[in-house]
């Protein structure tokens, strides 16, 4: 597929089922051995529903498609920076179907979200990514994202206690 045919349009409620179909793609990159794959997929499905069915006032939902075939989506919304407190933008969701990854679809979606954020007057664009998702980490680094904070977790067992 040539990326020159890919267009990005505003998403609608009719596109939510497509976004939900990508839940396994998002869940599949969450390598979290302390959670079962079923728990992760349920979380991801619920998260997509929460974000897209209860859209924030200042937000945007975009769909990438090629000749009417949906390839991926992005959801971007207003966010308060945890360090400065200033209004900024965040990308809670970005997913591209497996067969379209690595073909520029994610770049098209990301650039649309950046344009939206600039139009809102935001200086910062925030996102979170699973630490084991190496492909996404490389993608975001190539698009000039930098690490800000790092969330860490430890699975506790009875042998960890004093």
N, C-alpha and C positions, 0 to 999 in steps of 0.2 A: 504494500500500500504506500503510495506517495503521500507525504505530508502536505503537499501543495493542494490536495483536495479536501483537507481537513478544515472545517469551519467550527467556530465556537459561537454558540448562541445562548441566550438566556434560557435557563431551565424552568420547567413548570411542574406542577403537581403530577402531571402525566409522566414525567421522567423519574419520579421517585421509585417505581418498581425496578427500573433499570439500575438505579443506584443500589438498591437492595440486592440485586443479582450480583453486584461486585463485592458484597460483604465477605464471601470466602476468599477473594483475592486479598482484601485488607487483613483479614484474620490470619491468612496463611503466612504472612511475613512477621507476625508477632510470635517470635520464639521466646516463650515464657514458660520454662519447664515447671514452674510452680502452679500453673493453671492448665487445665485440660483444654484440648482443642475445641471441645464443645462449649466450654465456658467462654473462651475467647471469641468464638463465632457468634454466640448469643449476645455478648457484650457489643460486638461490632455492629450487629444488626440493630440492636436497641439504640446504639449511638447514632447510626445513620437516621433512623426514624426520629429520634429526639431532635437532631439538628435540622432535618429537612421538613418535618411536620410542624415544628415550633420555631420557624425561622425568626431570628431576631429582627427588630425594626430596621436596623442599618446593616443589611446583608445582601449577598448576591449568590446565586446558584447558576452555574454555567455547565453546558453540555458540549463536548467535542463530538463531532460526527463527520462522516464521510458519505456523501450522497444519501443522507437520511439515516444511515446506520450509526447508532450511538456507540462511541468508543471509550468515553471516559467522562468524568465529572469533577467539579471542584465546588466547594462551598467556602465562602469567605465572609467574615463578619467583623463588626467592631469589637475591639478588645481593649482592656486597660493594661498597659505595660506594668508589670509588677515592680520594676525598679523605679521608674520615674513617675508612674501614675498617669502618664499622658494617654490620650486616646490613640489607638493604633488599630491595625487590622490583624486578624489571625485566620489561618487556614486550618480549620478542624478536620476537613475531609478533602482528599484528592485521591482519585483512583482511576486507573486505566485498565481496560480488559487485558488479559494476559497476551493475547495475540497482537495487540497494538502497542505493547510496551517497547521502548527503545526506538520508536519511529517518530518522535517529535510531538506526540499528542500531549504528553505531560507538559512539555515546554509551552505549547499553545495555551493550555489551560492556565498554567502559572502566569504567563504574561498577561492574560485577560484579568486575572485576579490582581496582579500588580497595577494594571491600568485602573481598575476599579478603586483600589486603595488610594492611588494618587488623586483620582477625581474626588475622593472624599476628604482630601487634605491630610492624609496620614503620612507620617514620616517613617514609621516602622511597620514591618510585616513579620508576624510571628507565626510559628508552627511548631508542632511536636511530631516526633517520629520515633518509632520503636528502635532502640539502640542496636538490635541485631539485624535491622533492615538495611543491609549494606548497599543494595542498589539505590534505595531512596536517599541514603546518606550521601552517596556519590553525586546523585542527581541534584540535591540541594546545594552541595558544595560547589558544583559546576555553575549553579545559578546564584552564587555569591552569598548564600546563607552561612552564618557563623554560629557556633555553639554559644549558648547564653548560660543556661543552667543545666545541670544534669541531675535527673531523679534516679536514685538508686534504691534497690530493695534487697533484702536478705531473707531467705526462707528459713524460718526457725524450726529447730527440732529440739527435743528434750536434751540432746547432747550439747546444745549451744548454751544452755542455762548454767549459771554458777552452782 
